[in-house]
């Protein structure tokens, strides 16, 4: 049985040349608005034939580098600067972004764990379904801009994934390098099945993801890296003219081969990390302590690195619960290849 058409409608014409600013409108009915709509901002910049780039931020609503940089790009990108089409969605999960939360306040939905979505589901599932069936098919290349949100701080990197199609994997990997962040990575996801990433890759799209900072804010440095990366991405894939601008220091290549990269807490309490982002780490090294906050005079629990590498992500808040990721360690490699 085929799915019904998406309830979401676009106020822009994706096939029209020029610059358009509008919305993806999702009908809702709430206590505050009986006949209302979730209004997801979208900008389309098109100039003749050519590839289509889909640029997305706000997949999680508390990750601000992508949201900010794409809002800025939507005000500056001109049709005459583009060969093909650039679709900009600064806040995929607009309800979450408006609330400053990772997940939607409307239904608790985590958009990046909701694909392929459901047109008969809640608002988050309906947004995922629209992107899966309408937006992704429009694109040739997809750049999804993430950072650590309120609970993580992460070294600025662009990443690709290991794919069955090695040509597709290599194209994404080269795009991740060309983004020009200080770090480039092949990333291992703990559960990739319902990610936007996987939905794009399964449709054969060249997909690049980023992590660009975190702890629920942005900095001048993280915004500069993000803006440069978006510009590089568009140049590299032939949407705009110019040169790819790389960081002053040589790009560091990282690899996440398996789940041992993630260090997750088996205790609740107070977190003390003994290493900083970017530090080199040896297997067996103490990287954190967790203190029992219910009593004093109790020795903390030590957490050890299970591999050599670099601390590329850490928990931001000092309070930690069982199951929370407290650190992520990636292997440092000399080259990245599919």
N, C-alpha and C positions, 0 to 999 in steps of 0.2 A: 504494500500500500504506500503510495507516494505521500510525502509531506505536503501540507497545505502551504500556500505562498506565505512568505514572511509578513507579519503585520507591520513591519517597519517600512516606511517610505522615505525617499530622498527628495529634498527640495531643490537639488542641483541636477543638471543634466551631465552625466559623466562623459557623453560623447561630444559636447559642445566645446569649441575652441574659446580661449579667453580665460579669465579668472572669475571664479564663482565662489561665494561664501554662502553656506546654508546649513542645513541640518539633516540628520537621520532621525526621523520622528517615530517614536515607539508609543502607541496609545496605551494609556494607563487609566485606572479608576481608583482613586484613593479617598480617604476621609477629607483631605485638603483640596482635591480636585476631581470631581466626579467624572468629567470628560476631559482628562488631561493628557499630557504626552511628556515622555522623556525626550529632551532635545539634545542630540549629540552633535556638536559642531563639526563641520567638514568643509574643507576648501579643496577645490579642484582647479589645477592650472594645466591647461592643455594648449599645445601648439602643433597642429598637424599630426602626421604619422610618426610612430616611434614607440619605444618601450614605455611601459607603465610602472612607476614606482609607487608602492603603498607605504606611507610613513605613518607609524602609529606610536602614540604615547598613552599614558594613563590606563593601560591594561590593568594596572593596580593604581588605585587613586591616590596613594601617598608617595608616589615616586615622581619627583618634580623636575628632574633634569630634562627628560623627554617632553613633558607637558610644556615647560617653559620654552624650550628651544623650538618646538613645533608651533606654538602660538606666535612666536616672533617670526618664524619663517612664513607663516600664513599672511603676515602683513607686508612682506618684502618681496616674495617671489613673483616675478612678472612673466607673462606668457611669452614674451619675446626672448626670455632667458632659457626657455625650455624647448627641447626637441622630444616630443611625445607627450606624456601625461604624468603629472605628479598629484597624487591624492593624499591629502594631509588630514589625519584624524588625531588631534592632540589628546583627546580624552575618550578612549574607547569605552571605558566604564565611567561615564559621566556622573552617575549618582555617587559612586565611590569617591571620585575626585572632588565633587562638591562638598562631601562630608569629610574629606581629608583622611579617608580610611582605605585600607587595602581592599576591602570587600564592600559590596553594595549594601547600603542601609535599607534598601527596599526589600531584599530577600536573603541577605547574608551571602550572596553569591560571589565566588572568586572567579572572575571572568576567565583567567588563565588556567582554570581547572574545569571548564564548562564546555569545551568543544567535543563533538561537532555542534552541540546546541540542540534546541528543540523549539519550534515555533509555537508549540502549545504549552511550554513551560513558563517559569517566572521570567521577570525582566532580564536577568543575567543570561539565562538559557536562550532567550529570544535574541538578545544582542549577539551571542556567539553564533547562533544559527544564521543570522543575517550576514555576518562577516564570512562564515564558512561557505554560504551558497551564493552570495552576491559580490562581496568585496574581494575576497581572495581570487576568484576567477578573473577579475579585471586586471590583476597584477602580473607582471613578469618577475619583479624583484620586490621583496618586502623587508623593511627595516623596522623592528619593534624595539623601542627604547625603554629599557628598564633601569632601575637602580634599587638600592636596598630597602627603600621604604623606612618606616619608623623603627624597625627592629634589627636591621642589618646595616653594616657599613662595608663597602666593597671597593676593591681597587678598580679603576676605570678600564674596562676592557670591552672588546667586541668579540663575538663568538659564533662558531658554527657547531654542527653536531656530526657524529658519525652516521652515515646514511648507507643504505644498500646501493644506491646509485652513486658511484664514486665520481662521476663527472659532475653531477649536481652538488655533491659534497665539496669538490675542489673549487667550484665556482663560488659557493658560499664562503668557503675558507678564504679565498682570495679577496672577496668582498669584505670580510671581517678584518683582514690585514689592512686593506685600503681605507677602512674607516679612520685609521690613524690614531686610535687611542694608545696610551702608553703600553698597554698589554693587549695581546691577541691570544685566543684560546680555542681549543676544542673542548666543549663542555659536556659533562655527563649530568643528566637530569635524574633526580631520584624517582620521578614518576612522570614520564613524558606522554602518556597515552592521551590525555585530555588537554594538552597545551595548544595554544594558538600556533606555536612553532610547528608542532607535529601536523596540525591541520594544513598549514601552508606547504610543508615539505611533502605531504602525501599527494598534494595536487601538483607536484612537480615544480614548485616555485623556488627561486633562489632566496633563501631566508637567512638574515643576519640578526642576531639578538645582541643586546648590550646590557651591561651593568655599569653604572657610571657614578657611584657614590652612595649616598643613603642617609640614614638616621633622620628621615623625614624633613630634609631641607635640601637646598642646593648652595653652591658657592660660586664665586666668579670663575674659579678654576674649572669646576665641573661643568658649568654652562659653556665655557669656552671650548672644552674638549668635545662636548656634545654638538655644538654648532659647527665646529670644524669637521667633525665626523659626518654629519648630515651632508655638508657641502661636498666632502670627499666621496661619499656614497653616490651622490647624484652625478658627479663628474665621472667616477669610475665606470658606472653602468650606462653612460652615454646620454643622460637626461639633460645635463648642462655642460657648458664649455669651461675649460680651466685646467688647472693642474692639481693633482692630489698632493696635499700638504701633510707631511709626516711630522711627528714630534721631534724636537731637537735631539733628545737622547735616543739611542737605538731601541726599537720596539722589542719588548720581552715576550717570548712565546711560552705559553703555559698549556699543560695538558691535564685533563681530568679523566683518567682511564676507568675509574670505577667508584663505587659507593664509599670506599675507604677514605676518600678525600673529605667526606663530611664527618665532623666530630659532633656527636649529639649527646646532650646531657642525660644522664640517668638519675639525676637528683634535682630537687628544687632548692632554691636558696639564693645566695649572693655570689655573683660571678666575678672572679678576678682573673683577667687574662694577663699572662706573663710575657706575651709577645705582641708586637705591633704589626699592623698591615704592612706588607712588603718585606717583612723579616724572613730571612732564610731559616729553615727549620730542619732538624735531623730527626729521623725515626727514633722513638723512645724518649724524646725531649718532653719535659713538662711544659705544657702550653697554657694551662689554666687550673684554677682551684675553684671549687664550689663550697661555700660555707653554709652550714646549717644555721638558719636564722632563728630557730626556736630556742636556742640556748647558747651561752658562752662556754668557753673552755673545751670546745669540741674541735678536734683537728679537721681541717678541710679535706675534701676528696680531691685528689690530683687527677688531671686528665693529660694523657700522653699522645703525642703524634704517632700515627700508625704508618707514616711514610715520610720520606725526605721531600722537601719542596719549599714553597713560599706560602705564607699566610695571605690568601687573596680575599677572604671575607671573614667577618667577625660579628658576633652579636653586639648590638648597640646598647640596649638597656642592661644595667647591672643585675636586675632581678631576672632569674631564669627558672623555668619549670622543666620537669621531666619531658624529654622529647624535643626540646628546643635545640636547634643547631647553634653551637657556641663558636665554631670555627670551621673554615674550609681551607684545606691545604691542597695546592695544585703543584704538579711536577713542573720543573723548569726544563725546557727542551731547547735544542739549538735550532730546530726547524719544525715546521708543521706541514704535513702532507696528507692527502686523502688516502 
